[in-house]
């Protein structure tokens, strides 16, 4: 272990150059003009994997390729699959960056550039650890596989079919993912659960065209008014969601879990400043962290319809639309709630308008036991690398790949992320602290040893 850690410290500059080179490639999966860049990121990563001693190949998917790499020579040792992604969000307005989004910059102890945190820098943490073990010991403590895709930022449309077609190739005991963040800068964090998602769109249409509100007002239904009334019924006065059966399958957190979460520091004033809100609010009887991690929610994400430009245009709009998302917790079925939501909206919509409900996506929640061997191994590895006890958190967002991995590969996932809360993922000046990358690589190198027993 000492040799491995010394290698990582001696090669920090070289490993930083890896991250800079990979972040220079504008592998924006959502834009067709960057298709070749996505392929270039895959080839670059394959070449790096081969250079450090892994067997690696690029697999075509029908769109953006993915990289599979492995070292599986540890007889009798468990097998772990590292998942990550090489695609990134668009760079946005270059004027908002200290350097261009694809011109990586090291400044004040941080690597700034698109993909630095999400997810190229964190993918390389695992490759750095593997490189150190192979360079020093010519082996890894465990059998290791890498699955690095190029479509995560567009919903991983080809990942599911690839998993189904390559079950034997990807067979593993557990999955390792570093695509999450730290609770506080420099505080190692294990994420043991994520919320699910149900995303809907409500479309209300009335007259065949916009009508003069003076000539027709009071005689035909106004789609915008109807929509507003429906949306206003979705919550009770106490903040609870009014969809029938919404809470029926929700399991309250255990007293031990609530106690553990209550120990996490949360600066209420800083939270309000960061969000720009006047007060915290939400479901009664729960703390802010509980509301954002372990309780289900329903939010209106957008409303449109009618005239919203400058000046005045007194119309009855022909249509109005709203997008609504629900964040779900373990035991809630996204498929069942989808049907109940549709039935509820239809029952609350008057016959004076036409109603259409679209489903844009769903995913179930995900949670793992905190006393599992991988979680305990990560705890010790992170504590030793960062010099402080890790924190256990849930994530308010959704990662559909987690239940997919569990279903197809029959393996759970360990989430250890090294991006701080100010990393600006998806925003201008996306960044990650160099110290967290370096300590992260040391933590992962220790993790591989602990996972081997």
C-alpha positions in Angstrom: 0.0 0.0 0.0 2.8 2.4 0.8 4.3 1.9 -2.6 1.0 2.5 -4.3 0.3 5.7 -2.3 3.9 7.0 -3.0 3.3 6.3 -6.7 0.1 8.4 -6.7 1.8 11.3 -5.0 4.9 11.2 -7.3 2.6 11.2 -10.4 0.2 13.9 -9.5 1.3 16.2 -12.3 1.1 13.5 -14.9 -2.4 12.5 -13.7 -3.5 16.2 -13.8 -2.3 16.3 -17.4 -4.6 13.3 -18.1 -7.6 15.3 -16.8 -6.6 18.4 -18.8 -6.2 16.5 -22.0 -9.5 14.6 -21.6 -11.4 17.8 -20.7 -10.1 19.5 -23.8 -12.2 17.1 -25.9 -15.7 18.7 -26.4 -17.6 15.5 -26.1 -21.0 17.1 -25.9 -23.4 14.2 -26.5 -26.5 16.3 -27.1 -25.1 18.1 -30.2 -24.7 16.3 -33.5 -21.8 18.4 -34.5 -19.8 16.9 -31.6 -20.3 13.3 -32.6 -16.7 12.8 -33.6 -15.6 14.5 -30.4 -17.5 11.9 -28.4 -15.8 9.2 -30.4 -12.4 10.9 -29.8 -13.0 10.9 -26.0 -13.7 7.2 -26.2 -10.6 6.5 -28.2 -8.5 8.6 -25.9 -9.8 6.8 -22.8 -9.3 3.4 -24.4 -5.7 4.3 -25.2 -5.1 5.4 -21.6 -6.5 2.2 -20.2 -4.2 0.1 -22.4 -1.3 2.2 -21.4 -1.8 1.6 -17.7 -2.2 -2.2 -18.3 -5.9 -2.8 -18.8 -7.4 -4.6 -21.8 -9.7 -2.1 -23.4 -12.0 -1.8 -26.4 -14.4 0.7 -27.9 -17.9 -0.5 -28.5 -20.3 1.1 -30.9 -23.8 1.6 -29.7 -25.6 3.1 -32.7 -24.9 6.6 -31.5 -22.0 7.6 -29.2 -19.6 4.8 -28.4 -18.6 3.5 -24.9 -15.4 2.0 -23.5 -15.1 -1.3 -21.8 -11.8 -2.2 -20.0 -10.8 -4.9 -17.6 -8.1 -6.6 -15.5 -9.5 -9.9 -14.3 -6.5 -12.0 -13.2 -7.1 -12.2 -9.5 -8.2 -15.8 -9.0 -10.8 -16.1 -6.3 -11.1 -12.4 -5.7 -14.4 -10.5 -6.1 -15.1 -8.6 -9.3 -16.1 -4.9 -9.3 -17.4 -2.8 -12.2 -16.6 0.9 -12.3 -19.2 2.9 -14.1 -18.7 6.5 -15.4 -19.4 8.7 -18.4 -17.2 10.6 -20.8 -19.8 12.9 -22.3 -20.5 16.4 -21.0 -23.0 19.2 -21.1 -22.7 22.0 -23.6 -20.2 24.7 -22.6 -22.8 27.6 -22.5 -21.7 31.2 -22.8 -17.9 31.3 -23.1 -17.9 34.8 -21.6 -19.0 33.4 -18.3 -15.9 31.2 -18.0 -12.4 32.2 -16.7 -11.1 30.3 -19.8 -13.1 28.6 -22.5 -15.2 25.6 -21.4 -12.9 23.3 -23.3 -9.7 25.1 -22.5 -9.0 23.6 -19.0 -7.4 26.0 -16.5 -5.7 25.3 -13.2 -6.5 28.2 -10.8 -6.4 28.6 -7.1 -6.1 24.8 -6.5 -8.9 23.8 -8.8 -9.2 22.4 -12.3 -11.7 24.4 -14.2 -13.3 23.1 -17.4 -16.3 21.3 -18.7 -16.2 17.7 -17.4 -13.7 18.4 -14.6 -16.2 17.3 -12.0 -19.0 15.7 -14.1 -17.6 13.2 -14.9 -14.2 13.0 -16.5 -12.1 14.1 -13.5 -13.9 11.5 -11.3 -13.6 8.7 -13.8 -9.8 9.3 -13.9 -9.6 8.9 -10.1 -10.4 5.2 -10.6 -7.9 4.9 -13.5 -5.2 6.6 -11.4 -5.7 4.1 -8.6 -5.6 1.2 -11.0 -2.5 2.6 -12.7 -0.7 2.9 -9.4 -1.5 -0.7 -8.4 -0.4 -2.1 -11.7 2.8 0.0 -11.8 3.9 -1.0 -8.3 2.6 -4.5 -7.9 1.8 -5.7 -11.4 -1.6 -6.7 -10.2 -4.9 -5.4 -8.7 -6.3 -6.6 -5.4 -9.6 -7.3 -7.0 -10.9 -8.1 -10.5 -11.8 -4.8 -12.1 -14.0 -3.9 -15.0 -14.7 -0.4 -16.4 -17.9 0.6 -18.3 -17.5 4.2 -19.5 -20.3 5.4 -21.6 -20.8 8.4 -23.9 -24.5 9.2 -23.5 -25.2 9.8 -19.8 -26.1 13.5 -20.3 -28.8 12.5 -22.8 -30.4 9.8 -20.7 -28.2 6.8 -21.6 -30.5 5.6 -24.4 -28.2 2.7 -25.5 -26.9 1.7 -22.1 -29.9 -0.6 -21.3 -29.6 -2.7 -24.5 -25.8 -2.9 -24.0 -26.3 -4.3 -20.5 -28.9 -6.8 -21.7 -26.6 -8.0 -24.5 -23.5 -8.2 -22.4 -24.6 -9.6 -19.1 -21.8 -12.2 -19.0 -19.1 -9.6 -19.9 -20.3 -7.2 -17.2 -21.0 -9.8 -14.5 -19.7 -8.5 -11.2 -20.2 -8.6 -7.4 -20.8 -4.8 -7.0 -20.6 -1.6 -9.0 -18.5 1.5 -8.1 -19.6 4.9 -9.2 -18.0 8.3 -8.6 -20.5 10.7 -10.2 -21.9 12.3 -7.0 -20.6 15.0 -4.7 -19.4 15.8 -1.2 -21.7 17.2 1.4 -19.2 19.9 2.2 -15.9 20.8 0.5 -13.3 18.3 1.5 -15.6 16.1 3.6 -15.6 12.6 2.1 -19.2 11.5 1.4 -20.9 8.1 0.7 -24.3 8.4 -1.0 -26.5 5.4 0.0 -29.8 6.4 -1.7 -31.4 8.5 -4.5 -34.9 9.5 -5.1 -37.0 8.3 -8.1 -38.6 10.5 -10.7 -42.0 10.7 -12.5 -42.1 13.5 -15.1 -45.4 14.6 -16.6 -46.8 17.2 -18.9 -50.4 18.5 -18.7 -51.8 20.0 -21.9 -55.2 21.9 -21.8 -56.7 23.1 -25.1 -60.0 25.1 -25.6 -60.9 27.3 -28.5 -59.4 26.5 -31.9 -57.5 29.8 -31.7 -56.8 32.7 -29.4 -60.0 34.7 -28.8 -60.7 38.3 -28.0 -61.3 38.3 -24.2 -63.8 41.2 -24.5 -65.9 39.5 -27.2 -65.7 35.9 -25.8 -64.7 36.3 -22.1 -67.2 34.6 -19.8 -68.7 32.4 -22.5 -66.0 29.8 -23.2 -63.5 28.1 -20.9 -60.1 29.7 -20.5 -57.4 26.9 -20.7 -54.9 29.0 -18.6 -57.5 29.4 -15.9 -58.4 25.8 -15.9 -54.8 24.7 -15.8 -54.1 27.1 -12.8 -57.0 25.6 -10.9 -55.9 22.1 -11.5 -52.3 22.9 -10.4 -53.6 24.6 -7.3 -55.2 21.4 -6.2 -52.1 19.3 -6.2 -51.0 20.3 -2.6 -52.8 20.6 0.6 -52.3 23.8 2.7 -49.7 21.9 4.8 -47.5 21.2 1.8 -48.5 17.5 1.4 -49.2 16.2 -2.1 -53.0 15.6 -2.7 -52.7 12.8 -5.2 -54.8 9.9 -3.7 -52.5 7.1 -2.4 -49.3 9.2 -2.9 -48.0 8.4 0.6 -49.5 4.9 1.0 -46.2 3.0 0.3 -43.8 5.6 1.8 -41.7 4.1 4.6 -40.7 6.5 7.4 -37.0 6.6 8.0 -35.8 4.8 11.1 -35.0 6.7 14.3 -31.4 5.8 13.8 -31.3 7.2 10.2 -33.1 10.4 11.3 -30.6 10.8 14.1 -27.7 10.3 11.7 -29.1 12.9 9.3 -29.7 15.4 12.1 -26.0 15.4 13.0 -25.2 16.9 9.5 -24.5 20.6 9.8 -26.8 22.8 7.8 -26.3 26.6 7.9 -29.9 27.8 7.3 -28.8 31.3 6.5 -26.2 30.2 4.0 -28.7 27.8 2.4 -31.2 30.7 1.9 -28.4 32.9 0.5 -27.3 30.2 -2.0 -30.9 29.6 -3.1 -32.0 33.2 -3.1 -35.1 32.2 -1.1 -36.7 34.1 1.8 -37.5 31.2 4.0 -37.3 27.4 4.0 -40.6 25.6 3.7 -42.1 22.2 3.0 -43.8 19.3 4.6 -44.4 19.7 8.3 -42.6 17.5 10.7 -39.4 17.1 8.7 -36.1 18.9 8.5 -34.7 20.5 5.4 -32.3 17.6 4.7 -35.1 15.1 5.2 -37.4 17.0 2.9 -34.8 17.1 0.1 -33.5 13.6 0.5 -36.0 11.1 2.0 -39.5 12.6 1.5 -41.4 12.5 -1.8 -42.3 15.8 -3.5 -44.3 17.2 -6.4 -43.2 20.4 -8.2 -44.5 22.4 -11.2 -41.4 22.8 -13.4 -42.9 25.2 -16.0 -46.0 26.8 -17.2 -46.7 28.3 -20.6 -49.6 29.5 -22.7 -51.3 32.7 -23.9 -49.6 36.1 -24.4 -46.5 36.8 -22.3 -44.7 39.4 -24.4 -44.2 43.1 -23.7 -47.3 45.3 -23.9 -50.9 44.0 -23.8 -52.8 41.4 -25.8 -56.2 40.7 -24.2 -56.9 37.2 -25.3 -58.4 33.9 -24.1 -55.5 31.5 -25.0 -56.2 28.5 -27.2 -54.0 26.3 -25.0 -52.0 26.1 -21.8 -49.4 23.6 -20.6 -47.5 22.7 -17.5 -44.7 20.3 -16.7 -44.8 18.5 -13.4 -42.2 16.3 -11.7 -42.5 14.1 -8.7 -39.5 12.9 -6.7 -40.2 9.5 -5.3 -38.7 7.5 -2.4 -38.2 3.8 -1.9 -41.3 1.6 -2.0 -43.2 4.2 -4.2 -43.9 2.7 -7.6 -43.4 5.2 -10.4 -45.5 3.0 -12.8 -48.4 2.9 -10.4 -48.2 6.6 -9.5 -48.2 7.4 -13.2 -51.6 5.9 -13.6 -53.0 7.4 -10.5 -51.7 10.9 -11.4 -53.4 10.7 -14.8 -56.6 9.5 -13.3 -56.5 12.3 -10.7 -55.9 15.0 -13.3 -58.7 13.7 -15.6 -61.1 13.7 -12.6 -60.2 17.3 -11.7 -60.4 18.6 -15.3 -63.8 20.0 -16.4 -65.5 18.9 -19.6 -65.3 22.4 -21.1 -61.7 21.8 -22.3 -59.6 19.1 -23.9 -57.0 17.3 -21.8 -53.8 15.5 -22.9 -51.3 14.1 -20.4 -47.8 13.1 -21.5 -45.2 11.0 -19.6 -41.7 12.1 -20.3 -40.0 9.6 -18.1 -39.9 7.7 -14.8 -37.4 5.9 -12.5 -37.8 4.3 -9.2 -35.9 5.3 -6.1 -32.8 3.5 -4.9 -31.3 2.8 -1.5 -28.7 0.3 -0.2 -27.9 -0.9 3.3 -25.2 1.2 5.0 -23.7 -1.9 6.7 -22.8 -3.7 3.5 -19.2 -4.7 2.9 -18.6 -2.2 0.1 -20.0 0.7 2.2 -17.9 -0.3 5.2 -14.8 -0.7 3.0 -15.4 2.8 1.5 -15.8 4.2 5.0 -12.3 3.1 6.1 -10.7 4.0 2.8 -12.1 7.5 2.7 -11.3 8.1 6.4 -7.7 7.2 5.9 -7.3 9.2 2.7 -9.0 12.4 3.9 -8.2 12.2 7.6 -11.8 12.5 8.8 -14.9 10.3 9.2 -17.0 10.2 6.0 -20.6 11.4 6.0 -23.5 9.2 4.9 -26.2 11.0 2.8 -29.0 10.4 0.4 -29.3 12.3 -2.9 -32.5 14.3 -3.7 -32.0 13.7 -7.5 -32.5 10.6 -9.5 -30.1 8.1 -11.1 -32.1 5.7 -13.3 -29.0 3.6 -14.0 -28.9 2.4 -10.4 -32.2 0.4 -10.5 -31.2 -0.7 -14.1 -27.9 -2.1 -12.8 -29.7 -3.9 -10.0 -32.3 -5.4 -12.3 -30.1 -6.4 -15.2 -26.7 -7.2 -13.5 -28.2 -8.2 -10.1 -25.6 -6.0 -8.5 -25.9 -3.0 -6.2 -23.9 0.2 -6.5 -21.5 2.1 -4.2 -21.6 5.9 -4.7 -18.5 7.8 -3.6 -18.1 11.3 -5.2 -15.3 13.8 -4.9 -16.9 17.0 -6.4 -17.6 19.8 -3.9 -21.0 21.6 -3.6 -19.5 24.6 -5.5 -18.3 22.5 -8.5 -20.8 24.2 -10.8 -21.5 21.0 -12.7 -23.5 21.9 -15.9 -22.8 25.6 -15.3 -20.0 28.0 -16.1 -16.6 27.5 -14.6 -17.3 23.9 -13.7 -14.5 22.8 -11.4 -13.1 20.3 -8.9 -10.4 20.8 -6.2 -7.1 19.2 -7.1 -6.7 18.1 -3.4 -10.0 16.2 -3.6 -8.9 14.5 -6.8 -5.6 13.5 -5.3 -7.1 12.3 -2.0 -9.9 10.6 -4.0 -7.3 8.6 -6.0 -5.7 7.5 -2.7 -9.0 6.6 -1.2 -9.9 4.5 -4.3 -6.5 2.7 -4.2 -7.2 1.9 -0.5 -10.8 0.9 -1.4 -9.6 -1.8 -3.9 -7.5 -3.3 -1.1 -10.3 -3.3 1.4 -12.7 -4.8 -1.1 -10.3 -7.7 -1.5 -10.5 -8.4 2.2 
